[in-house]
Amino acid sequence: MDAYEQLLKPILFAMDPERVHHLAIGTLRLLSKFPANLFPRAKGEGTEVFGVRFPNRVGLAAGFDKNAVALGAWEALGFGFVEVGTITAQAQPGNPLPRIFRIPEQEALINRLGFNNEGAERIAARLKELRRAGRWPKIPVGINIGKTKVAPLEEAAADYLRSFRLLKELGDYYVLNVSSPNTPGLRQLQEKNAIGALFEAVQGENTGKPVLVKIAPDLTWEQIEDVLAITLEHRLAGIIATNTTIDQQSIPESKRQQGGLSGRPLTARSLEVLRFVRKRTDLPIISVGGIMCVDDAKERFDSGANLVQLYTGFVYRGPRLIWEIVRTAH
């Protein structure tokens, strides 16, 4: 019997989703104080992607550990890498409550959190202290950067750059998040001119770390091709496909909320975008979105993903999903 799904999940799912999230992060923060090797986990097949060595190909997606407080716990749970954030230049509370909604019958979540985080300066100090204290995990740490809500779109590149300057020596790779649906106007940064200016600004300050871009599943094929062309032009290290979707036609009207939909309803579209991107580039791709079981992960690898990330699948299935994918999906 799986203890998480049979015993713990029913209790957690009877509680408010954001309260559960805070409870989980608090627990994992405590767990991070213990050595990761105290906890048994599946040993996967390691791989090297964009110059970084990953002990296995299953990572935690951005959005769960926004403030980088539980790095050791993610290693202990069996993840091969973790992506923290999204981090913004200024601390911000995010959108008003409630802002996370479950749709259990479809294994889905809707969130409109809005990049709630403690800000780049404070998180950078936390990461520096972890390194100084010798408590840095043995798995790669990605840092996901987004736009501060109050920063005007025309100043977006400078806003991202402020965060990148504070964080650029601390992570193993970096992600420019231009695709969250929960910061007004953010997805406009995926347009040709805006994204080119952003890439140019960040790469101009980069000291050789891999920088990736995270794209939305709601882009047209032409828009994706534009992003790929500019990604190559500015020598980014890879693509993360995809973020949450604003297309909620697959769920009952009574369940729809403003925000990004994730989980099972996103599976098909995220896979479709992965296949489209893979046919057009040799760049590394991290696939995320609707990976809810081992077969989903296998299909992503078979379709050209170098790595996969979990979020909603982890919420619904727990740590067992990590272990199953690590053991069987290569």
NUVODREN-105835 format. One record per residue (C-alpha): residue in three letters; x, y, z. Coordinates in steps of 0.1 Angstrom, whole numbers, padded with zeros to 4 digits, always signed. Each point is the difference from the previous one (the first is absolute). Example, Ala and Ser with C-alpha at 12.3 -4.5 7.8 and 13.67 -1.06 7.14 Angstrom:
BEGIN
ALA+0123-0045+0078SER+0014+0034-0007
% end
This chain:
BEGIN
MET+0000+0000+0000ASP+0013+0035-0008ALA-0001+0019+0032TYR-0003+0034-0017GLU-0029-0007-0023GLN-0019-0023+0024LEU+0006+0018+0034LEU+0015+0034-0003LYS-0016+0014-0032PRO-0037-0003+0012ILE+0009+0020+0031LEU+0019+0027-0020PHE-0026+0002-0027ALA-0027+0008+0027MET+0020+0031+0008ASP+0004+0034-0018PRO+0026-0005-0028GLU+0022+0029+0009ARG+0000-0009+0037VAL+0011-0035-0010HIS+0028+0015-0021HIS+0013+0020+0029LEU-0002-0030+0022ALA+0019-0021-0025ILE+0027+0026-0005GLY+0004+0004+0038THR+0004-0037+0004LEU+0025-0003-0028ARG+0019+0030+0013LEU+0006-0020+0032LEU+0008-0031-0020SER+0027+0020-0018LYS+0020+0002+0032PHE+0007-0037-0001PRO+0026-0016-0023ALA-0017-0011-0033ASN+0017-0034+0001LEU-0020-0010+0031PHE-0030-0006-0022PRO-0001-0029-0025ARG-0009+0008-0036ALA+0001-0015-0034LYS+0033+0003-0019GLY-0006+0011-0035GLU+0020+0004-0032GLY+0021+0032+0001THR+0003+0023-0029GLU+0018+0032-0011VAL-0021+0027-0015PHE+0013+0035-0009GLY+0032-0007+0018VAL-0016-0009+0033ARG+0000-0035+0015PHE-0034-0013+0012PRO+0000-0032+0022ASN-0035-0008-0015ARG-0023+0016-0025VAL-0029+0009+0022GLY-0002+0035+0015LEU-0023+0022+0021ALA-0015+0028-0021ALA+0001+0036+0011GLY-0029+0013+0021PHE+0002-0025+0029ASP+0031+0013+0018LYS-0003+0036-0009ASN+0024+0013+0027ALA+0026-0028-0002VAL-0006-0011+0036ALA+0000-0038-0004LEU+0028-0010-0024GLY+0013-0029+0020ALA-0035-0015+0003TRP-0005-0002-0038GLU+0033-0019-0003ALA-0012-0023+0028LEU-0033-0007-0017GLY+0019-0013-0031PHE-0002+0029-0024GLY+0030+0003-0024PHE-0002+0038+0000VAL-0022+0028+0014GLU-0010+0033-0015VAL-0007+0027+0026GLY-0021+0031-0005THR-0015+0018-0019ILE+0022+0027+0016THR-0006+0037-0008ALA+0023+0030+0006GLN-0024+0014+0027ALA-0017-0020+0027GLN-0038-0003-0007PRO-0030-0016+0016GLY-0016-0013-0032ASN-0036+0001-0008PRO-0029+0001+0025LEU-0013-0032+0017PRO-0014-0025-0009ARG+0024-0007-0028ILE+0005-0038-0003PHE-0029-0023-0010ARG-0001-0038-0002ILE-0021-0020-0026PRO+0006-0035+0014GLU-0023-0018-0025GLN+0023+0012-0028GLU+0033-0001+0019ALA+0004+0037-0006LEU+0009+0033+0018ILE-0007+0036-0008ASN+0023+0026+0015ARG+0002+0037-0002LEU+0027+0005+0026GLY+0018+0028-0019PHE+0037-0005+0008ASN-0003+0004+0038ASN+0035-0001+0013GLU+0025+0017+0024GLY+0019+0017-0027ALA+0034-0006-0017GLU+0022+0016+0026ARG-0013-0020+0030ILE-0001-0032-0019ALA+0035+0006-0013ALA+0012+0004+0036ARG-0017-0033+0010LEU+0017-0018-0028LYS+0034+0015+0008GLU-0004-0011+0036LEU-0009-0036-0011ARG+0032-0001-0020ARG+0021+0015+0028ALA-0014-0025+0026GLY+0007-0030-0023ARG-0037-0008-0002TRP-0004+0003-0038PRO-0017-0030-0015LYS+0019-0025-0023ILE-0027+0005-0027PRO+0000+0030-0025VAL-0020+0030+0011GLY-0017+0021-0027ILE-0011+0035+0007ASN-0032+0013-0017ILE-0002+0038-0004GLY-0031+0020-0008LYS-0012+0036-0003THR-0009+0020+0030LYS-0038+0008-0004VAL+0005+0038+0004ALA+0028+0002-0025PRO-0013+0014-0033LEU+0003-0023-0030GLU+0024+0025-0017GLU+0023-0004+0030ALA-0003-0038+0002ALA+0035-0008-0012ALA+0016+0023+0026ASP-0022-0017+0027TYR+0010-0035-0010LEU+0036+0012-0002ARG-0001+0013+0036SER-0010-0035+0013PHE+0025-0017-0023ARG+0029+0021+0013LEU-0008-0009+0036LEU-0004-0037-0007LYS+0023-0007-0030GLU+0028-0018+0020LEU-0023-0021+0021GLY-0020-0024-0022ASP+0010-0028-0024TYR-0024+0013-0027TYR-0024+0029-0004VAL-0035+0003-0015LEU-0016+0032-0014ASN-0037-0004+0008VAL-0019+0020-0026SER-0030-0023-0001SER-0019+0001+0033PRO-0036+0011-0006ASN-0002+0016+0035THR+0020+0031-0004PRO-0018+0026-0022GLY+0015+0004-0034LEU+0029-0025+0006ARG-0007-0022-0029GLN+0005+0030-0023LEU+0037-0005+0007GLN-0001-0031-0022GLU-0005+0023-0030LYS+0030+0004-0023ASN+0014+0034+0009ALA-0007-0003+0037ILE+0016-0034+0004GLY+0030+0009-0020ALA+0007+0030+0022LEU-0004-0021+0031PHE+0024-0027-0013GLU+0025+0026-0011ALA+0000+0017+0034VAL+0004-0032+0020GLN+0026-0017-0022GLY+0020+0032+0000GLU+0005-0005+0038ASN+0003-0038-0001THR+0033-0015+0010GLY-0007-0033-0017LYS-0028-0015+0019PRO-0028-0018-0019VAL-0030+0023-0006LEU-0033-0015-0012VAL-0034+0015-0008LYS-0033-0014+0011ILE-0028+0002-0025ALA-0038-0001+0002PRO-0021-0028-0015ASP-0024+0026-0014LEU+0025+0014-0026THR-0008-0005-0037TRP+0024-0022-0020GLU+0013+0032-0017GLN+0007+0016+0034ILE+0019-0030+0012GLU+0021+0000-0032ASP+0008+0037+0007VAL+0010-0008+0036LEU+0023-0028-0012ALA+0017+0022-0026ILE+0007+0027+0026THR+0011-0026+0025LEU+0026-0013-0025GLU+0011+0035-0010HIS+0008+0009+0036ARG+0015-0034+0008LEU-0023-0010+0028ALA+0006-0035+0014GLY-0035-0015-0004ILE-0038+0001+0002ILE-0024-0009+0027ALA-0033-0010-0014THR-0025+0008+0014ASN-0015+0022+0026THR-0037-0002+0011THR-0028+0007-0025ILE-0027+0026-0001ASP-0021-0023-0022GLN-0026-0015+0024GLN-0024-0015-0026SER+0009-0035+0012ILE-0015+0006+0035PRO-0036+0006+0010GLU-0011+0036-0001SER-0008-0001+0037LYS+0036-0008+0008ARG+0016+0027-0020GLN+0020+0028+0017GLN+0023+0027-0012GLY+0035-0014+0000GLY+0021-0027-0014LEU-0013-0036-0004SER+0025-0029+0006GLY-0002-0037+0004ARG-0018-0026-0021PRO-0018+0025-0023LEU+0034+0014-0011THR+0015-0034-0008ALA-0008-0002-0037ARG+0008+0037-0008SER+0033-0001+0018LEU+0010-0031-0018GLU-0011+0015-0034VAL+0022+0031+0007LEU+0029-0022+0010ARG-0002-0019-0033PHE-0003+0032-0020VAL+0031+0015+0016ARG+0020-0031-0002LYS-0005-0003-0038ARG+0014+0036-0004THR+0030+0001+0023ASP+0027-0021+0015LEU+0001+0022+0032PRO-0006-0018+0033ILE-0037-0001+0010ILE-0014-0003+0035SER-0036-0013-0003VAL-0025+0010+0027GLY-0038+0000+0000GLY-0024-0028+0007ILE+0025-0027+0009MET-0022-0020+0023CYS+0014-0036-0004VAL+0029-0020-0012ASP-0014-0004-0035ASP-0003+0038-0003ALA+0037+0003+0008LYS+0010-0028-0023GLU-0019+0017-0028ARG+0018+0033+0006PHE+0034-0017-0001ASP-0010-0019-0031SER-0011+0033-0016GLY+0034+0016+0006ALA-0001+0015+0035ASN+0034+0000+0016LEU-0014+0006+0035VAL-0035+0001+0015GLN-0015+0020+0029LEU-0029-0007+0024TYR-0023+0022+0018THR-0037-0009-0001GLY+0009-0037-0005PHE+0020+0002+0032VAL-0029+0016+0018TYR-0024-0028-0011ARG+0024-0030+0002GLY+0026+0010+0026PRO+0036-0012+0001ARG-0008-0034-0014LEU-0004+0016-0035ILE+0036+0013+0001TRP+0013-0035+0010GLU-0021-0018-0027ILE+0012+0023-0028VAL+0036-0001+0012ARG+0000-0038+0001THR-0019-0007-0033ALA+0000+0029-0024HIS+0033+0007-0017
% end
